[in-house]
């Protein structure tokens, strides 16, 4: 986990849009998925996301290059391996290239209460 010490730029979307795919929602609710990556910043550290009446705290937000992702990162996304995560992302976003230098926003979260 990287520590975010720089001020964050304005959000590009709202926290309620952070996790929307039904299969991802289920992974979060089961504790399998504890992070999600987006092209924009959807949440502030300390903000709360609610999925099916369960609350999750945003613990950290930082940028990461796709080429820096590891199997551990993919596990936090709810996948068995980086290859499985990459395959899933590219199937969700047809035509999107997987560019190692492309930066995404990592949002890490944990269940509350």
Buried (B, 14 or more C-beta within 10 A) or exposed (E): EEEEEEEBEEBEBEBEEBBEEEEBBBBBBEEBBBBBBBEEBBBEBEBEBEBEEEEBBBBBBBBBEBEEBEBEBBBBBBBEEBEBBBEBBEEEEEEEEEEEEEBBBBBBBEEEE
